[in-house]
Amino acid sequence: KGYLDMIDLNNEKKVHQYIPIIKDEIERTLTLMDDFLDYTKIKIQKEELDLYMLFEELEGSLKPLFQKNNIKVDFKIPEEECYIVGDYNRLKQVFINLLKNAIEAKDANKNCSKVQVSLKELPTMVEITIKDNGVGMDENTLNHICEMFFTTKKKGSGLGLSLSREIITLHNGTLNFYSKEGIETVVKITLPKK
């Protein structure tokens, strides 16, 4: 919907830029609906993938949303290849969800809104960190954040983070949240290296 709102039919360049993104988002939404209908049987198709390429694609497709919301985004992703075995589309779904949450957590009272995405290779794992300086969460919200149907959003379903955690678990990884109300939220994801 955000991309449809931004599209200007008189600007051919923007139309060609946004239509593929809108199509991808519709596909992602249909997959999310299928997951909701069959929550206990999320299927992943693992293959060798390069996380650097995945984040390069995410950066390109989400940059207009960060700009529209006046949020500075910094992708600190090493340019060398970083291979894992996983489901490219499912992992992309998780990271889009987490990054959109970071955008929605923007604190209107702060002069400068920032989101930082970093990737660090450890001996057997890859650690991805998404940090924002938005509104943060209180302890109660933090304790329930990944429960199905728990949401703090007016139009939220409460499914995004529970599905994200399930997808990361199916990759033998971890998804953890750290937050201070009014200061920041940090999301740490670990995934096993190939």
Phi and psi in degrees as a GROMACS rama.xvg file:
@    title "Ramachandran Plot"
@    xaxis  label "Phi"
@    yaxis  label "Psi"
@TYPE xy
-59.1282  -42.4758  GLY-2
-70.1947  -36.6863  TYR-3
-63.6941  -37.848  LEU-4
-65.0527  -34.0221  ASP-5
-85.3796  -16.1633  MET-6
-71.0712  136.246  ILE-7
-118.657  110.433  ASP-8
-63.5677  -18.2487  LEU-9
-82.8201  -11.9597  ASN-10
-105.043  96.9361  ASN-11
-61.0695  -35.4145  GLU-12
-62.568  -45.0392  LYS-13
-66.2918  -38.3171  LYS-14
-60.727  -48.3787  VAL-15
-65.6179  -29.2776  HIS-16
-75.9553  -40.9389  GLN-17
-88.9447  -29.407  TYR-18
-57.439  -47.3888  ILE-19
-61.1336  -35.4589  PRO-20
-66.6614  -43.3187  ILE-21
-62.3601  -42.321  ILE-22
-59.9412  -45.2708  LYS-23
-60.5115  -40.3769  ASP-24
-67.7486  -36.5254  GLU-25
-64.5118  -43.7911  ILE-26
-59.8623  -42.932  GLU-27
-63.6898  -39.761  ARG-28
-65.3487  -41.9583  THR-29
-62.9076  -40.0044  LEU-30
-63.9142  -41.8854  THR-31
-61.7159  -39.9159  LEU-32
-65.6592  -41.0823  MET-33
-60.7863  -41.7299  ASP-34
-61.7023  -40.8921  ASP-35
-63.2258  -42.2702  PHE-36
-68.6026  -24.9668  LEU-37
-135.148  52.8483  ASP-38
-55.3982  -36.8382  TYR-39
-77.0578  -6.41634  THR-40
-128.054  48.8527  LYS-41
-63.9904  130.202  ILE-42
-105.625  136.138  LYS-43
-123.793  146.183  ILE-44
-117.675  103.037  GLN-45
-84.308  139.14  LYS-46
-153.082  166.228  GLU-47
-66.073  132.678  GLU-48
-144.247  155.343  LEU-49
-102.073  113.321  ASP-50
-61.5665  -33.8859  LEU-51
-58.4647  -44.5435  TYR-52
-64.0298  -40.3954  MET-53
-61.1686  -45.4943  LEU-54
-72.2886  -29.955  PHE-55
-63.4776  -42.014  GLU-56
-65.5707  -42.9437  GLU-57
-61.4119  -44.0093  LEU-58
-59.4651  -45.4477  GLU-59
-63.7651  -41.6123  GLY-60
-80.4047  -27.7471  SER-61
-96.5059  -13.1047  LEU-62
-53.692  -43.6492  LYS-63
-59.5949  -35.0298  PRO-64
-68.1048  -39.6692  LEU-65
-63.8108  -42.9758  PHE-66
-63.9455  -43.5913  GLN-67
-59.5797  -35.5381  LYS-68
-92.8862  8.16328  ASN-69
54.9429  47.5716  ASN-70
-117.081  128.912  ILE-71
-79.3054  126.37  LYS-72
-117.697  137.603  VAL-73
-128.788  109.584  ASP-74
-92.3729  104.624  PHE-75
-97.0874  73.4993  LYS-76
-112.096  124.188  ILE-77
-59.0511  145.011  PRO-78
-82.0275  -9.2876  GLU-79
-81.7059  158.991  GLU-80
-64.1372  146.826  GLU-81
-139.731  99.3734  CYS-82
-95.1305  137.697  TYR-83
-134.56  172.237  ILE-84
-108.244  117.646  VAL-85
-167.144  -178.689  GLY-86
-97.7333  106.955  ASP-87
-54.0301  -50.3009  TYR-88
-68.5543  -38.0401  ASN-89
-66.0909  -43.5722  ARG-90
-66.5618  -38.4914  LEU-91
-59.7553  -42.0498  LYS-92
-57.5584  -44.1371  GLN-93
-62.535  -49.0287  VAL-94
-69.0592  -35.3264  PHE-95
-62.8302  -43.767  ILE-96
-59.9736  -46.4919  ASN-97
-66.2729  -39.7818  LEU-98
-71.0906  -36.4869  LEU-99
-67.5685  -35.5255  LYS-100
-62.0423  -40.1254  ASN-101
-63.1125  -38.8167  ALA-102
-64.6541  -45.0921  ILE-103
-69.1877  -17.8283  GLU-104
-87.4527  7.69968  ALA-105
-53.2993  135.692  LYS-106
-98.0051  110.358  ASP-107
-63.578  -18.8488  ALA-108
-83.2825  -7.92532  ASN-109
-96.259  140.341  LYS-110
-66.7638  -36.2396  ASN-111
-130.687  115.9  CYS-112
-96.4772  132.923  SER-113
-135.378  147.472  LYS-114
-132.718  130.933  VAL-115
-120.735  131.492  GLN-116
-118.913  125.754  VAL-117
-134.492  153.949  SER-118
-130.451  128.802  LEU-119
-130.535  130.187  LYS-120
-88.3377  127.699  GLU-121
-108.329  172.643  LEU-122
-51.9499  -44.8532  PRO-123
-120.384  -5.0465  THR-124
-130.929  162.839  MET-125
-114.621  131.921  VAL-126
-111.614  122.625  GLU-127
-109.966  129.852  ILE-128
-121.657  131.066  THR-129
-120.401  117.742  ILE-130
-124.291  131.583  LYS-131
-128.637  156.709  ASP-132
-105.968  40.474  ASN-133
-82.0105  -149.9  GLY-134
-73.6369  -18.3927  VAL-135
70.5329  -177.772  GLY-136
-133.444  148.001  MET-137
-80.4426  172.244  ASP-138
-62.7243  -38.2902  GLU-139
-62.6897  -47.2373  ASN-140
-61.3755  -44.5351  THR-141
-59.9702  -37.8273  LEU-142
-70.6995  -22.6797  ASN-143
-114.097  1.5179  HIS-144
-54.8896  -32.2006  ILE-145
-101.923  9.82985  CYS-146
-78.5105  141.548  GLU-147
-58.9141  136.117  MET-148
70.3313  4.31621  PHE-149
-85.011  125.569  PHE-150
-149.355  152.537  THR-151
-110.375  1.27752  THR-152
-91.9358  145.886  LYS-153
-62.0399  -38.3572  LYS-154
-114.256  22.8466  LYS-155
-82.9822  152.856  GLY-156
-96.4221  -20.6572  SER-157
77.1612  19.4864  GLY-158
-107.639  -27.8024  LEU-159
-54.1763  -50.6995  GLY-160
-77.0091  -32.2772  LEU-161
-67.4698  -40.2858  SER-162
-67.0916  -39.1154  LEU-163
-60.9385  -45.102  SER-164
-63.0505  -40.7194  ARG-165
-62.2355  -42.2315  GLU-166
-64.3618  -43.4056  ILE-167
-65.5396  -39.9497  ILE-168
-61.5225  -40.5606  THR-169
-66.2178  -16.3842  LEU-170
-95.0967  10.969  HIS-171
59.1781  35.5943  ASN-172
-115.536  -173.481  GLY-173
-130.946  151.467  THR-174
-134.676  114.736  LEU-175
-129.725  148.186  ASN-176
-119.482  139.072  PHE-177
-131.722  132.45  TYR-178
-152.49  148.241  SER-179
-126.296  122.749  LYS-180
-57.765  130.199  GLU-181
79.7959  -2.56577  GLY-182
-119.487  -61.4078  ILE-183
-167.146  166.044  GLU-184
-134.052  135.991  THR-185
-123.248  128.104  VAL-186
-112.273  126.759  VAL-187
-116.352  126.024  LYS-188
-119.302  132.408  ILE-189
-117.728  140.729  THR-190
-135.29  141.03  LEU-191
-67.2414  139.923  PRO-192
-74.2782  158.841  LYS-193
